[in-house]
Amino acid sequence: MNIEHEYYVRTEAYEPFEGLCFADTLDMAQSPQLGLFSEQNTARVQREKDAPSTVNIGTPPNNRGKNN
């Protein structure tokens, strides 16, 4: 909602941000949240769950430049 408001402040035009999802993140993977939020929100959550995710795991160069 802050994204939508900030967009409105800067452009003086309202446009909904379709990436906004209200979710109980501790329960998101287990069951649909039909009772908690609107049907539109539940559809957005499902769309996000179905979207591919890329995770990069690595070690940042914390020791760069150290001589030990």
Distance bins in CASP14 RR format, pairs under 12 A and 6 or more apart:
PFRMAT RR
TARGET T0000
AUTHOR 0000-0000-0000
RMODE 2
METHOD distances of the structure
MODEL  1
1 7 0 0 0 0 0 1 0 0 0 0 0
1 8 0 0 0 0 0 1 0 0 0 0 0
1 14 0 0 0 0 0 1 0 0 0 0 0
1 16 0 0 0 0 1 0 0 0 0 0 0
1 17 0 0 0 0 1 0 0 0 0 0 0
1 19 0 0 0 0 0 1 0 0 0 0 0
1 20 1 0 0 1 0 0 0 0 0 0 0
1 21 0 0 0 0 0 1 0 0 0 0 0
1 22 0 0 0 0 1 0 0 0 0 0 0
2 8 0 0 0 0 0 1 0 0 0 0 0
2 9 0 0 0 0 0 1 0 0 0 0 0
2 17 0 0 0 0 1 0 0 0 0 0 0
2 20 0 0 0 0 1 0 0 0 0 0 0
3 9 0 0 0 0 0 1 0 0 0 0 0
3 10 0 0 0 0 0 1 0 0 0 0 0
3 14 0 0 0 0 0 1 0 0 0 0 0
3 15 0 0 0 0 1 0 0 0 0 0 0
3 16 0 0 0 0 1 0 0 0 0 0 0
3 17 1 0 1 0 0 0 0 0 0 0 0
3 18 0 0 0 0 0 1 0 0 0 0 0
3 19 0 0 0 0 1 0 0 0 0 0 0
3 20 1 0 0 1 0 0 0 0 0 0 0
3 21 0 0 0 0 0 1 0 0 0 0 0
4 10 0 0 0 0 0 1 0 0 0 0 0
4 11 0 0 0 0 0 1 0 0 0 0 0
4 13 0 0 0 0 0 1 0 0 0 0 0
4 14 1 0 0 1 0 0 0 0 0 0 0
4 15 1 0 0 1 0 0 0 0 0 0 0
4 16 1 0 0 1 0 0 0 0 0 0 0
4 17 1 0 1 0 0 0 0 0 0 0 0
4 18 0 0 0 0 0 1 0 0 0 0 0
4 19 0 0 0 0 0 1 0 0 0 0 0
4 20 1 0 0 1 0 0 0 0 0 0 0
5 11 0 0 0 0 0 1 0 0 0 0 0
5 12 0 0 0 0 0 1 0 0 0 0 0
5 14 0 0 0 0 1 0 0 0 0 0 0
5 15 0 0 0 0 0 1 0 0 0 0 0
5 16 0 0 0 0 0 1 0 0 0 0 0
5 17 0 0 0 0 1 0 0 0 0 0 0
5 20 0 0 0 0 0 1 0 0 0 0 0
6 12 0 0 0 0 0 1 0 0 0 0 0
6 14 0 0 0 0 0 1 0 0 0 0 0
6 15 0 0 0 0 0 1 0 0 0 0 0
6 17 0 0 0 0 1 0 0 0 0 0 0
7 13 1 0 0 1 0 0 0 0 0 0 0
7 14 1 0 0 1 0 0 0 0 0 0 0
7 15 1 0 0 1 0 0 0 0 0 0 0
7 16 0 0 0 0 1 0 0 0 0 0 0
7 17 1 0 0 1 0 0 0 0 0 0 0
7 20 0 0 0 0 0 1 0 0 0 0 0
8 14 1 0 1 0 0 0 0 0 0 0 0
8 15 1 0 0 1 0 0 0 0 0 0 0
8 16 0 0 0 0 0 1 0 0 0 0 0
8 17 0 0 0 0 0 1 0 0 0 0 0
16 40 0 0 0 0 1 0 0 0 0 0 0
16 41 0 0 0 0 0 1 0 0 0 0 0
16 44 0 0 0 0 0 1 0 0 0 0 0
17 44 0 0 0 0 0 1 0 0 0 0 0
18 40 0 0 0 0 1 0 0 0 0 0 0
18 41 0 0 0 0 0 1 0 0 0 0 0
18 43 0 0 0 0 0 1 0 0 0 0 0
18 44 1 0 0 1 0 0 0 0 0 0 0
18 47 0 0 0 0 1 0 0 0 0 0 0
18 48 0 0 0 0 0 1 0 0 0 0 0
19 40 0 0 0 0 0 1 0 0 0 0 0
19 41 0 0 0 0 0 1 0 0 0 0 0
19 43 0 0 0 0 0 1 0 0 0 0 0
19 44 1 0 0 1 0 0 0 0 0 0 0
19 45 0 0 0 0 0 1 0 0 0 0 0
19 47 0 0 0 0 1 0 0 0 0 0 0
19 48 1 0 0 1 0 0 0 0 0 0 0
19 51 0 0 0 0 0 1 0 0 0 0 0
20 37 0 0 0 0 0 1 0 0 0 0 0
20 38 0 0 0 0 0 1 0 0 0 0 0
20 40 0 0 0 0 0 1 0 0 0 0 0
20 41 0 0 0 0 1 0 0 0 0 0 0
20 44 1 0 0 1 0 0 0 0 0 0 0
20 45 0 0 0 0 0 1 0 0 0 0 0
20 47 0 0 0 0 0 1 0 0 0 0 0
20 48 0 0 0 0 0 1 0 0 0 0 0
21 28 0 0 0 0 1 0 0 0 0 0 0
21 33 0 0 0 0 1 0 0 0 0 0 0
21 36 0 0 0 0 0 1 0 0 0 0 0
21 37 0 0 0 0 1 0 0 0 0 0 0
21 38 0 0 0 0 0 1 0 0 0 0 0
21 40 0 0 0 0 0 1 0 0 0 0 0
21 41 1 0 0 1 0 0 0 0 0 0 0
21 42 0 0 0 0 1 0 0 0 0 0 0
21 43 0 0 0 0 1 0 0 0 0 0 0
21 44 1 0 1 0 0 0 0 0 0 0 0
21 45 1 0 1 0 0 0 0 0 0 0 0
21 46 0 0 0 0 1 0 0 0 0 0 0
21 47 0 0 0 0 1 0 0 0 0 0 0
21 48 1 0 1 0 0 0 0 0 0 0 0
21 49 0 0 0 0 1 0 0 0 0 0 0
21 51 0 0 0 0 0 1 0 0 0 0 0
22 28 0 0 0 0 0 1 0 0 0 0 0
22 33 0 0 0 0 1 0 0 0 0 0 0
22 35 0 0 0 0 0 1 0 0 0 0 0
22 36 1 0 0 1 0 0 0 0 0 0 0
22 37 1 0 1 0 0 0 0 0 0 0 0
22 38 0 0 0 0 1 0 0 0 0 0 0
22 40 0 0 0 0 0 1 0 0 0 0 0
22 41 1 0 1 0 0 0 0 0 0 0 0
22 42 0 0 0 0 1 0 0 0 0 0 0
22 44 0 0 0 0 1 0 0 0 0 0 0
22 45 0 0 0 0 1 0 0 0 0 0 0
22 48 0 0 0 0 0 1 0 0 0 0 0
23 29 0 0 0 0 0 1 0 0 0 0 0
23 30 0 0 0 0 0 1 0 0 0 0 0
23 31 0 0 0 0 0 1 0 0 0 0 0
23 32 0 0 0 0 0 1 0 0 0 0 0
23 33 1 0 0 1 0 0 0 0 0 0 0
23 36 0 0 0 0 1 0 0 0 0 0 0
23 37 1 0 0 1 0 0 0 0 0 0 0
23 41 0 0 0 0 1 0 0 0 0 0 0
23 42 0 0 0 0 1 0 0 0 0 0 0
23 44 0 0 0 0 1 0 0 0 0 0 0
23 45 1 0 1 0 0 0 0 0 0 0 0
23 46 0 0 0 0 0 1 0 0 0 0 0
23 47 0 0 0 0 0 1 0 0 0 0 0
23 48 0 0 0 0 1 0 0 0 0 0 0
23 49 0 0 0 0 1 0 0 0 0 0 0
24 30 0 0 0 0 1 0 0 0 0 0 0
24 31 0 0 0 0 1 0 0 0 0 0 0
24 32 0 0 0 0 0 1 0 0 0 0 0
24 33 1 0 0 1 0 0 0 0 0 0 0
24 34 0 0 0 0 0 1 0 0 0 0 0
24 35 0 0 0 0 0 1 0 0 0 0 0
24 36 1 0 0 1 0 0 0 0 0 0 0
24 37 0 0 0 0 1 0 0 0 0 0 0
24 41 0 0 0 0 0 1 0 0 0 0 0
24 42 0 0 0 0 0 1 0 0 0 0 0
24 45 0 0 0 0 1 0 0 0 0 0 0
25 33 0 0 0 0 0 1 0 0 0 0 0
25 45 0 0 0 0 0 1 0 0 0 0 0
25 48 0 0 0 0 0 1 0 0 0 0 0
25 49 0 0 0 0 0 1 0 0 0 0 0
26 33 0 0 0 0 0 1 0 0 0 0 0
27 33 1 0 0 1 0 0 0 0 0 0 0
27 34 0 0 0 0 0 1 0 0 0 0 0
27 35 0 0 0 0 0 1 0 0 0 0 0
27 36 0 0 0 0 1 0 0 0 0 0 0
27 37 0 0 0 0 0 1 0 0 0 0 0
27 45 0 0 0 0 0 1 0 0 0 0 0
28 36 0 0 0 0 0 1 0 0 0 0 0
28 37 0 0 0 0 0 1 0 0 0 0 0
28 41 0 0 0 0 0 1 0 0 0 0 0
28 42 0 0 0 0 0 1 0 0 0 0 0
28 44 0 0 0 0 0 1 0 0 0 0 0
28 45 1 0 0 1 0 0 0 0 0 0 0
28 46 0 0 0 0 0 1 0 0 0 0 0
28 48 0 0 0 0 1 0 0 0 0 0 0
28 49 1 0 0 1 0 0 0 0 0 0 0
29 45 0 0 0 0 0 1 0 0 0 0 0
29 46 0 0 0 0 0 1 0 0 0 0 0
29 48 0 0 0 0 0 1 0 0 0 0 0
29 49 1 0 0 1 0 0 0 0 0 0 0
30 49 0 0 0 0 0 1 0 0 0 0 0
31 42 0 0 0 0 0 1 0 0 0 0 0
31 45 0 0 0 0 0 1 0 0 0 0 0
31 46 0 0 0 0 0 1 0 0 0 0 0
31 49 0 0 0 0 0 1 0 0 0 0 0
32 39 0 0 0 0 0 1 0 0 0 0 0
32 41 0 0 0 0 0 1 0 0 0 0 0
32 42 1 0 0 1 0 0 0 0 0 0 0
32 43 0 0 0 0 0 1 0 0 0 0 0
32 45 0 0 0 0 1 0 0 0 0 0 0
32 46 1 0 0 1 0 0 0 0 0 0 0
32 49 0 0 0 0 0 1 0 0 0 0 0
33 39 0 0 0 0 0 1 0 0 0 0 0
33 41 1 0 0 1 0 0 0 0 0 0 0
33 42 1 0 0 1 0 0 0 0 0 0 0
33 43 0 0 0 0 0 1 0 0 0 0 0
33 44 0 0 0 0 0 1 0 0 0 0 0
33 45 1 0 0 1 0 0 0 0 0 0 0
33 46 0 0 0 0 1 0 0 0 0 0 0
33 49 0 0 0 0 0 1 0 0 0 0 0
34 40 0 0 0 0 0 1 0 0 0 0 0
34 41 0 0 0 0 1 0 0 0 0 0 0
34 42 1 0 1 0 0 0 0 0 0 0 0
34 43 0 0 0 0 0 1 0 0 0 0 0
34 45 0 0 0 0 0 1 0 0 0 0 0
34 46 0 0 0 0 0 1 0 0 0 0 0
35 41 0 0 0 0 0 1 0 0 0 0 0
35 42 0 0 0 0 1 0 0 0 0 0 0
36 42 0 0 0 0 1 0 0 0 0 0 0
36 45 0 0 0 0 0 1 0 0 0 0 0
37 43 0 0 0 0 0 1 0 0 0 0 0
37 44 0 0 0 0 1 0 0 0 0 0 0
37 45 1 0 0 1 0 0 0 0 0 0 0
37 46 0 0 0 0 0 1 0 0 0 0 0
38 44 0 0 0 0 1 0 0 0 0 0 0
38 45 0 0 0 0 0 1 0 0 0 0 0
39 45 0 0 0 0 0 1 0 0 0 0 0
39 46 0 0 0 0 0 1 0 0 0 0 0
40 46 0 0 0 0 0 1 0 0 0 0 0
40 47 0 0 0 0 0 1 0 0 0 0 0
41 47 0 0 0 0 0 1 0 0 0 0 0
41 48 0 0 0 0 0 1 0 0 0 0 0
42 48 0 0 0 0 0 1 0 0 0 0 0
42 49 0 0 0 0 0 1 0 0 0 0 0
43 49 0 0 0 0 0 1 0 0 0 0 0
43 50 0 0 0 0 0 1 0 0 0 0 0
44 50 0 0 0 0 0 1 0 0 0 0 0
44 51 0 0 0 0 0 1 0 0 0 0 0
45 51 0 0 0 0 0 1 0 0 0 0 0
END
